[in-house]
């Protein structure tokens, strides 16, 4: 009888231990924004090869270890940035994202900081081996990642502009590396900047009261609802104008032309949803815009494959 009880306790302990370790692993991935890092890595490779890289063939690109090194440093920096951001937003996330915070509670905050330092040091070490210019590029990137989490995320308008700029910073680096400056690339960068800015402001409307309680001054909790809605709709209308400019003035074709044309209808739908005052409409708008960014990455991939084949 005692033997059976001990066996049961051992099995129970193993199950609990497995659950604890698994929860730690998932909590770390969520805390480091791992899935966002994966998406950005995919977007970086697609945009680098099919948009910024105009001359190299696929074989040469595959063996361009400098580019892979830069993207590797970018991924580590994004993971480190996600960790330091959740460290500063931990109290707010308790309210806004209770499930994720519960999983992260399986890991002590000091271990997140250790990983943050390790990822940052490895990223800068690899960057130094690539070149001094790349090292300086990532020093600036990591500093503003930390400074955004520490200070800028609480300052009106600067929080949104800095967040979007940091998201696009690696793409700007690749554009400079390949010296790909054109009207089309500039307009596409403006388009992406505007749509990400809309996403960030809409996201803030969903956490308006919590942000205010924890001292985050955002557009939704500083201005009236009508003003906030007017700002988002104005940004969407400007984004539509940029889309039309891309279609009519840059000679863009293929899947990307369909993407920007389809975007006009998507943004009209978002404006319609925003005119509704419900929280559900804002949530739907947020997810539609996020999905449309992902569709844009796929459209660029398909457009690039069509052009290369």
N, C-alpha and C positions, 0 to 999 in steps of 0.2 A: 504493500500500500504506500509506504514511504517512498519507495523507488519510483512508483508512478507519479507521485506528487512532485518529486524532484525533477523528473523528466518534463512534466508539464511546466514547472517553473523555469526550467532551462529554455524550453521552446518559447515561452512567453517573453523571457529576457532577450532572446535572439531576435524575436519579432519587434520588440520595443527598440532594441539597439539598431536594427535595420531601419525602422521608421525614423528614429532620431537622426541617423547619419544621412538618410535620404532627405529629410526635412532641412538639415544643414546645407546639403548640396543645392537643393532647390532655392533655399533662402539666399545663398550666396549668388546664384545665377540671377535672381531677381534684383538683389541689392546692387549688383554690378551692371545692371541693365544689359545682360548678356544678349538677349534676343534683339534688342535695338542695335547692339554692336554688330551682330551677324547681318542684319538688314543693311546697315550702313557699309559694311565690308562688301557685300554683294553689289550695292549701288556704286561704290567706288571702283570696283573692277569693271563693271559695265560701262560707266561713264569714262573711265580712263582709256579703255581699249577702243570703244566705239565713238567717243566724242572728242577727247583731248588728243589721243594718239592718231595722227593722220597718216603717218608714214610707215611705221613698223608693221611687219607681217606678224601673224599669230606666233610663229616659232620664235622670232626675235623677242616678242613681248614676254613669252613664257620664260625665257632665259635672261630677262632684264631684272637681275636680282636687286638692283637699286630701287626699282619701283615696288617690288614685293616687300623690301625692307621698310620703305616709307609707309606702305599700307599696314604692315605688321605693327609699326610704331603707332600708327593712328588707332588701330584696334585696341592696343594696350592702353593708350591714353584715354580712349572713350570708356573702357572698362574702369579705369582709375577714376575718371570723372564721375561715372555713375555711382561709384562707392562713396566718394567724398560728398556728393550731392545728397545721397540718402543719409549720410552721417549728420549733415546739417538740417535735413528735413525730417528727421526721425520722429519728432513729436507731432508734426503736422500729418505725416503718413499714418500715424496711429489712428487718426480719425478718418482720413481720406481713403487709405488703403489698408484696412485692418487685417485682411487675409495675408497680404504680403508681409506686413509688419510682424504678424504672428510667426510666419515661417523664418523671418530674419532673426527673431528673438532666440532661435536655437543656436545662434552664433553670437558671441560677445562682440561688442562694438570695437574693442581693441584689436581683434583679429582682422576686422574689415580694414582698419587703419594700417595694420602690418602689410596686408595684401596691396593696399593703395600705394604704399611706399615702394614695395617690391616692383609692382607693375610700372610705376613712374620711373624708377631707376633703370630697369631693363629697357624701357622705351628710349630713354635719353642715352643709354649706353650704345644701343644699336644705331640710333640717330648720329651719335658722334663718330661711329665707325663708317657711316655712309659719307658724311661731309659735315663741315662746320656750319654751313648754311642750313642744312637739314636739322642739325642740333639746335640752332637758334630758333628755327621755325617751331620746334616742339617745346622748347622752353617757354616761348610766348603762349603756345596752345595750352600747356599744362597750367601756367600761371593764371590765365583767364578762366580756365575750368574751375580752379580753386576759388578765385576771386568772385566768380559768378555765384557759386554756392555759399560763400562766406558773406558777401555783401550785396552784390548787384541784383540777386533774385528778389530782394525786398524793396527795390527802388522802382517807382512808377516809370513805365515805358522802357527804361533801360533794361529791365528784366526780360521783356519780350524780345527786344532788339538784340541783346547779348546772346540769349538762348539760340535764336535762329542763326545768328552770325557764327557761333561756335559749331552749330550743326553743319554749316556750309564751309567752314574753314578748311577742312581737308581737301574739298573739291577745288577750292581756290588755289591751294598749294599745288595740286596736280596740273591745274591750268597754267600756272606760272612755270612749273617744271617742263611742260611740253611747249610753252610759249604759244598756246592756242588762244589768240585774241581775235574775236570776230563779232560782228553784230549779232549773229545767231546765238553764239555762246553767251553773250552779255544778256540778251533778252531771255534766254532760258534760265539764266541765273536769277534774273529779276522775278521771273514767273515763279520759280521754286521758293525764293525768299518770301514772296507775298503769300503763297499758299501755306507755307510753314508758319508765317506770322498769324494768319487767320486761324490755323489749328491751335496755336498757343493761346490766343486770346479767347477762343471758344472754350478751350480747356479750363481757362481761368474763370469763366462764367459758371462752370459746374462746381467750383470749389470756392466760390465768392465769400461766403460767410466764414469758412475755415481759414482762408488766407487772411482775412481781416482780423480774426481772433489771434492769429500767431504773428501778426505784424508784417505781413506781405502786402505791400501797396500795389495793387494791380488795377488795370483799366476798369474791370467790372465793379470792384469795390470802391473805386474813387469817383467814377462818373455814374450818372443815372443810367438805368437800363436802356432808355431810349437812345442816349448818346453812345453807349457801348455797341448797341445794335447798329447804329448808324455808321460807326467806325468799321465794324466787320463787313457790313454790306458795301461800303465804299471801297474797301480793300478788295473784295470779290469782284466789283465792277472794274477796278483797275487791272486786276488779274485777267479778266475777260478781254480787256483792251490789249493787253500784252499778248494774249493768245492770238487775237486777230492779226496783230502786227507780225507775229511769227509766221502765220499762215500766208499772209498776203505779201510781205516784204522781204522774206529771207530765202524763199525758194525751198522751204522745208517740204519734204515729201514722205511717202510711205506710211508706215505705222505711226510715226510721230505726228504727221499731219492729221491723221484720224484722231490721235490722242488729244491734240489741242482743239480740234473742232468739237470732239465729244465733250471736252471740258467746258465749253460754253453752256451746254445743256445741264451739266453737273452743277455748275455754279448758280445757274438760274434756280435749280431745285433747292440748293442750299439757301439761297436768298428767300425763297418761298417758305422754307422750314423756319428760318430765323424770324420771319414776320409773325410766327406763332410763338406765344409766350411760354409754352410748356418746357419743362426740363427735358422731356423725352425728345422734343424737336432739336434741342441743342446737342443732346447726346448723339442723335442720328446724324446731324450735320458734322460733328467731330469725326465720327467713324467713316462717313462718306468721303471727307477730305483726306483722311489718312489712307483710306483704300485707294483714292485717286493718285496719291503720291506713289504707292506701290505699283499701280497700273502703269504709271509713267516710266518706272524702272524697267518693267517688262516690255513696254512699247519700245524703249530705247534699245533693249537687247534684241528684239525681233527686227527692228529697223536696221541695226548694225549687222546682224547676220544676213539679212537680205542684201545689204550693200556689199558685204565681203564675199558672198557666194556668187 
